[in-house]
Amino acid sequence: MREIVFDTETTGIDPQGGDRMVEIGCIELVNRVPTGRTFHAYFNPGRPMPIEAERIHGLNDAFLASKPAFDMHALELLEFLADTPLVAHNAQFDFGFLNRELSLCGHPAVGLDRMIDTLALARRRHPGAKHSLDALCTRYGVDRSHRVLHGALLDAELLAQVYVELTGGRQIGLELAAESSVSVVRLAAVRAPQRPLRPARPHAPSAAELLRHKAFVETLESPLWLH
């Protein structure tokens, strides 16, 4: 099964109020395993970056000035996403910005039926706990030491690891290992050489062996079976 884990960085929190997406990072999973295929792009939002948002992701006007507008990458992004389920943390936020950008350049929205929200999954699995991406990385032992600022591709990579843990984690690996072991056994059975049947060798003692055994036993002093 193919899934895409993605994250976005933006100029703010309200796509309908004029905030824009400035970065998207996507990680491809097949059967919950990263394939190495990714999609990553920065976008010029066509508006100044608020200092509050810049403090979160570090993307400033000077850096984004040379980046293309979203519509320049829209078709490439849609081809990568295809019709697969899309995984995000607080997915309503990311879907809101993604669909707003698609709408602005004349593309249909991504259906919400494709949404998998890891925040909702975490709340169901760990009620009452902290559910931020940082907190979940700590809970599941995902290394985030290189995460100084938010970044869409980096956060998607971390979220992909968290998502695997939220949906079965190491148990998935154990199942795959078990299936692999069964396959190896089956393969060995198929490749086992066909050997001719041989009659069983005689195992009964001979008369001479019985006499030697009797003589040996008679030499034993106070054997245990006589007490």
C-alpha positions as a printed Julia matrix, in Angstrom:
227×3 Matrix{Float64}:
   0.0     0.0     0.0
   1.38    3.42   -1.0
   1.0     6.42    1.34
   2.45    9.92    1.36
   3.5    11.61    4.62
   3.73   15.37    4.17
   4.22   18.65    6.01
   3.95   22.29    5.07
   5.41   25.61    6.23
   3.38   28.78    5.79
   3.24   32.53    6.38
   0.59   32.08    9.07
  -2.39   30.01   10.13
  -5.25   31.27    7.92
  -5.19   30.29    4.23
  -8.58   31.92    3.61
  -7.3    35.16    5.14
  -4.35   35.48    2.77
  -1.67   33.31    4.35
   0.3    31.21    1.86
   2.28   28.0     1.74
   6.04   28.54    1.43
   7.35   24.96    1.67
   6.1    21.4     1.27
   7.92   18.14    1.97
   6.59   14.69    1.09
   7.86   11.19    1.93
   6.67    8.09    0.06
   5.87    4.97    2.08
   5.03    1.56    0.63
   3.69   -0.9     3.2
   4.8     1.58    5.9
   8.43    1.51    4.7
  10.12    4.64    3.23
  11.07    4.05   -0.4
  13.54    6.93   -0.64
  11.27    8.88   -3.01
  10.49   12.4    -1.85
   9.04   15.66   -3.12
  10.32   18.95   -1.7
   9.86   22.53   -2.85
   9.94   26.13   -1.61
   7.5    28.74   -2.91
   7.5    32.51   -3.18
   4.32   33.53   -1.32
   4.02   36.9    -3.03
   3.66   38.63    0.33
   5.98   39.57    3.22
   6.86   36.92    5.78
   5.6    37.83    9.27
   8.38   37.75   11.84
   6.37   35.34   14.03
   6.29   32.75   11.22
   9.94   33.32   10.34
  10.93   32.5    13.92
   9.26   29.08   13.53
  10.76   27.94   10.22
  13.55   30.43    9.48
  12.32   31.18    5.94
  12.65   34.89    5.2
  11.76   37.19    2.32
  15.32   37.26    0.94
  15.48   33.47    0.71
  12.01   33.05   -0.81
  12.34   35.93   -3.32
  14.11   33.68   -5.83
  11.73   30.74   -5.44
   8.93   30.0    -7.93
   5.26   30.51   -7.19
   3.25   27.44   -6.18
   1.63   27.05   -9.61
   5.03   26.33  -11.15
   5.27   23.07   -9.18
   1.57   22.21   -8.87
   1.41   19.57  -11.62
   4.65   17.93  -10.46
   3.29   17.8    -6.9
  -0.06   16.36   -7.98
   1.7    13.69  -10.03
   3.75   12.69   -6.97
   0.7    12.62   -4.69
  -1.38   10.7    -7.24
  -4.51    9.27   -5.55
  -2.79    7.85   -2.45
  -3.76    8.47    1.2
  -2.04   11.55    2.64
  -0.68   11.54    6.21
  -0.1    14.77    8.15
   0.04   15.95   11.75
  -2.96   18.19   12.46
  -3.92   17.36    8.9
  -6.79   19.89    8.65
  -4.16   22.65    8.72
  -1.98   21.17    5.97
  -4.95   20.13    3.8
  -6.36   23.64    4.18
  -3.23   25.25    2.78
  -2.68   22.61    0.1
  -6.22   22.92   -1.23
  -6.15   26.71   -1.06
  -3.0    26.8    -3.18
  -4.49   24.31   -5.66
  -7.64   26.4    -5.87
  -5.7    29.59   -6.58
  -4.1    28.02   -9.64
  -7.23   26.32  -10.95
  -6.7    22.73   -9.78
  -9.34   20.63   -7.97
  -9.02   20.14   -4.24
  -7.57   16.99   -2.71
 -10.43   14.98   -1.18
 -10.58   14.92    2.6
 -11.39   11.21    2.4
  -7.67   10.73    1.7
  -6.7    12.4     4.97
  -4.93   10.48    7.75
  -4.37   12.72   10.78
  -1.61   11.51   13.1
  -2.73   14.02   15.73
  -6.12   12.28   15.91
  -4.39    8.88   15.97
  -2.14   10.0    18.84
  -5.06   11.38   20.85
  -6.89    8.08   20.58
  -3.86    5.99   21.42
  -2.43    8.21   24.19
  -5.31   10.16   25.76
  -4.2    12.86   28.16
  -0.58   12.86   26.92
   1.23   15.5    24.87
   0.66   15.03   21.15
   3.05   17.47   19.47
   5.49   16.02   16.94
   8.35   16.66   19.38
   6.5    14.85   22.18
   5.71   11.86   19.97
   9.31   11.64   18.78
  10.38   11.5    22.43
   7.76    8.86   23.25
   8.8     6.59   20.38
  12.55    7.19   20.52
  12.74    9.0    17.17
  15.94   11.07   16.96
  15.08   14.73   16.45
  18.38   16.21   17.64
  18.92   17.83   14.22
  15.56   19.62   14.34
  16.51   23.17   15.35
  13.78   24.89   13.31
  10.67   23.52   11.64
  11.29   22.32    8.09
   8.71   20.6     5.89
  10.86   17.75    4.59
  12.6    17.11    7.91
   9.28   17.16    9.78
   7.76   14.78    7.21
  10.69   12.39    7.73
  10.19   12.47   11.51
   6.44   12.13   11.15
   6.84    9.09    8.88
   8.72    7.31   11.69
   6.11    8.37   14.26
   3.27    7.24   11.98
   4.77    3.76   11.64
   4.95    3.51   15.45
   1.39    4.8    15.87
   0.07    2.18   13.47
   1.9    -0.9    14.73
   5.56    0.04   14.86
   8.0    -2.79   15.45
   5.21   -5.36   15.29
   5.03   -4.73   11.56
   8.72   -5.57   11.29
   8.22   -8.73   13.32
   5.41   -9.85   11.03
   7.57   -9.24    7.98
  10.43  -11.15    9.6
   8.12  -14.06   10.39
   6.84  -14.13    6.81
  10.42  -14.01    5.57
  11.39  -16.96    7.8
   8.46  -19.0     6.52
   9.51  -18.24    2.97
  13.06  -19.36    3.67
  11.82  -22.63    5.21
   9.56  -23.24    2.24
  12.38  -22.49   -0.17
  14.73  -24.84    1.68
  12.08  -27.55    1.55
  11.66  -27.08   -2.18
  15.4   -27.2    -2.78
  16.14  -30.14   -0.43
  17.9   -32.9    -2.38
  16.03  -36.14   -2.9
  17.98  -38.94   -1.14
  17.31  -42.71   -1.49
  15.63  -44.42    1.46
  17.9   -46.7     3.45
  16.75  -49.45    5.87
  17.26  -48.74    9.55
  20.46  -50.1    11.01
  20.08  -52.83   13.71
  20.34  -51.43   17.25
  19.85  -54.6    19.42
  22.96  -55.73   21.39
  24.66  -58.92   20.28
  25.06  -61.96   22.59
  28.73  -61.12   23.12
  27.85  -57.53   24.09
  25.27  -58.77   26.6
  27.85  -61.06   28.22
  30.37  -58.25   28.5
  27.77  -55.97   30.02
  26.79  -58.65   32.61
  30.42  -59.17   33.57
  30.92  -55.42   33.99
  27.84  -55.04   36.22
  29.06  -57.85   38.51
  32.2   -55.84   39.24
  30.24  -52.88   40.66
  30.2   -52.53   44.45
  26.86  -51.63   46.08
  25.04  -50.44   42.94
  22.21  -47.97   43.57
  19.49  -50.2    42.1
  20.04  -52.78   44.87
  19.28  -50.28   47.71
